[in-house]
Structure formats: C-alpha cells, structure tokens
Amino acid sequence: MKKQLITIVVFVFSVSAFGQEWSFGAKLGMGTYNMLELKNFQRYRVRQNDLPLKTTESYPVSPIYSAEIALGNVLYLDKIGIFYTFSSTGSRSTISDYSGRIDLDAIVNGNQLGLSFLKNFYQQNNFSAGPYLEASYLFSFLKGKDYFEIKSPAEVTVQENYLFHSKGAGAEFGIAATYRLSPISFQLNLGYLHDFPGKLYPEGNKDWWLAVENSEIRTAWNGFRMGLLVAYTIAPKNKRLYENQFAGR
C-alpha cells in the first residue's frame, strides 16, 4: 500500500510540475474518535484491578496537526495535494490517596500520509466552496504505561511500559470553504474520517497481536474532523504578469 501511494503521488505531481500554481499550508483542527475497542480494553484493565480506579479520560476530542503541499487547477480539480496529519488521544484510569497511587495510561498516536482532492462548485470573488476527499495510509502507535506507587509502609515504585503499532488506511470526505486573500488563503473544512485499521502488534513481533478474550483490539479513528488550513500560494510567472497588467489598467 505504501509503495502504491508513493507511485500515485509521484505521478500526480509530475503531470504538471512546471507552470502550475503551488501552495504550502499548515492546518490546525479538532477531531472526535470512536476508539470503541480501545475503550473496552481500558475497561478490561480496570476490572483486572481490585481497587476502584476512576477513568478520568477516555479518548476525548483532541487537536489535529496537518501540513500540505498542493497543486492548483489540475485536470478537472481545483486542487490536488499531498498531506501529513498527526492525531493523538488517550485514556487514563487512576486512583490515589495517602498510601499511594495507580495510573493506567494508554495513548494512541495516528499518522496519516496521503492525497487530498478538492473541487469547488461555488465561487464568487475570493470565496469558494466545494467537497473534498482525502485518501491516506494510516499507521498508529499505542503507548501504554502502568504506574504503581506505594508510600506506606515502604516506598515502592513500579512502572511498566508497552508499545503496539498497526497499519491501515483512512478516507475522509467533507465540505471545504476557502477565502483567498492573495497570496494567502484560509480554508475551513468539516468532514468525516473512516478508518480501515489493521491489528495492533507489539513492536518487532507480527506473530502476536493485542486481544482480550480472543477479540482483536484495533484502533478506530472514525469521527468528525474540523480544521482551518492557512496556505501560501505561489502562482506561475505568466499568471502573475497577467494579474499585474490587469491591476495596472
């Protein structure tokens, strides 16, 4: 899958590498995540403990960070881009008192590398809007930490760490609204990401995977995404010359 994605990227960006409108942007957003199986996994860990741990976080809404390089006006599309997105969320169950503390943490990080496509169906002056599609290779890391601290009758601290990873794919579809104030553009998007996850394997061992009661545990990044992309556009020389001549009339 990774090699096929790289081949598509090279092909798309070699179609019109010269004389095209380029843009470079960064996006900050928020995302919701399903993570049902990981939530059940956390509940299972709590049940295995005899103490009444309280879950204070369970894969809540969290920030999304993204970077994009794009070509404008390619084929029948207004923009085709290659992007990288980082997402992170997690869960914590804890209990503490005078005698000690227990924390059961599970943080999952998602990395997406893929292609984005935008087609505007409405445009007036500097404002445009239309649907977009993002197709990505998605790899995730689940980082867990079990922390035990006993203060009485003797001070004892124990910490256990574990790491799992998975590979899959993602597809996000939504609506984007763009306001262009040349050469800067602001794009607000609202969409839904559907995750096609793989099994969570321990680092360096694909013969074993994370499971509870013979049920495989997978990530589930499914959820709504909203973000604001700020991009800088580099227009081709002939277009800039035309705009300057037109502005000088």
C-alpha positions, 0 to 999 in steps of 0.5 A: 500500500505504501509503495502504491501511494508513493507511485500515485503521488509521484505521478500526480505531481509530475503531470504538471510540475512546471507552470502550475500554481503551488501552495504550502499550508499548515492546518490546525483542527479538532477531531472526535474518535470512536476508539470503541475497542480501545475503550473496552480494553481500558475497561478490561484493565480496570476490572483486572484491578481490585481497587476502584480506579476512576477513568478520568479520560477516555479518548476525548476530542483532541487537536489535529496537526496537518501540513500540505503541499498542493497543486492548483487547477489540475485536470478537472480539480481545483486542487490536488495535494499531498498531506501529513496529519498527526492525531493523538488521544488517550485514556487514563484510569487512576486512583490515589490517596495517602498510601499511594497511587495507580495510573493506567495510561494508554495513548494512541498516536495516528499518522496519516500520509496521503492525497487530498482532492478538492473541487469547488462548485461555488465561487464568487470573488475570493470565496469558494466552496466545494467537497473534498476527499482525502485518501491516506495510509494510516499507521498508529502507535499505542503507548501504554504505561502502568504506574504503581506507587506505594508510600506506606509502609515502604516506598515502592515504585513500579512502572511498566511500559508497552508499545503496539503499532498497526497499519491501515488506511483512512478516507475522509470526505467533507465540505471545504470553504476557502477565502483567498486573500492573495497570496494567502488563503484560509480554508475551513473544512468539516468532514468525516474520517473512516478508518480501515485499521489493521491489528495492533502488534507489539513492536518487532513481533507480527506473530502476536497481536493485542486481544482480550478474550480472543477479540482483536483490539484495533484502533478506530479513528472514525469521527468528525474532523474540523480544521482551518488550513492557512496556505501560501500560494505561489502562482506561475510567472505568466499568471502573475504578469497577467494579474499585474497588467490587469491591476495596472489598467 
